Amino acid sequence: MTIDTQMTLALLQELLMALQANDADSCNLIASMQTRHHGQD
């Protein structure tokens, strides 16, 4: 499994946990982190 795949899965897991906790601030933070990560390609 590549590092990009691992990073994407980790971010999705964090986003899922934030959604389950209904934590909008965490959701926004995780989404911005993922956007920055994919912008590096």
Secondary structure, DSSP 8 states (H G I E B T S, - for coil): --HHHHHHHHHHHHHHHHHHHT-HHHHHHHHHHHHHHHHT-
